[in-house]
């Protein structure tokens, strides 16, 4: 399930991120890659423990906290501290799958969902598409600055070579309360239906109450908290 989340960050937040990244130090992106990924990764990255990464990561986390679409689609339990990368001309990240487990301050988390938050406008660079393999084939993603794509961590994906300009983004992973992608998709679609139904009939209508009851009972069955 690929979910486009528009306007996760405001234009002002994007501008602030860009300003801070302009002044940040950048290192070889392979520093945080696993053995397999390091062989196909060619980009730059802000050091995870740097002041800039922590400050900008907090901006992204606040954006996630206020975004109802992310909450509904991801059902987040833990979010890996957002990181920031950059692809200049010739840089790429060939086909790979993300590591299944990450460690955050000594606590392990499962990477159920991957996220890319675009910080460069599409007209600032050529190439650089995030290409995700899913049930319907390869999906090429290139979104406006401030928009985010959420997709299963199990997906094969790549970043096409940048041929002009520079592509900047934030990336991170989420452990969901519901590990199974099919179950998570069902809950998301049900939640969207409940929201749509509530715009048509009163909140206390029997159909709304019944569907909401099913949603929460499935959450009780499937959630890990």
Secondary structure, DSSP 4 states (H G I P E B T S, - for coil): --EEETTSS-HHHHHHHHHHHHTS--EEGGGG--HHHHTTEE-EE--TTSHHHHHHHHHHHHHHHT-HHHHHHH-EEEEPPPEEEEE-TT-EEEEE---SEEEETTEEEE--EEEEEE-S-GGGEEE--EEEEETTEEEEE---TT-EEEEETTS-EEEPPEEEE-EEEEEEEEEESS--HHHHHHHHHHHHHHHHHHTTS-TTSHHHHHHHHHHHHHHHHH---
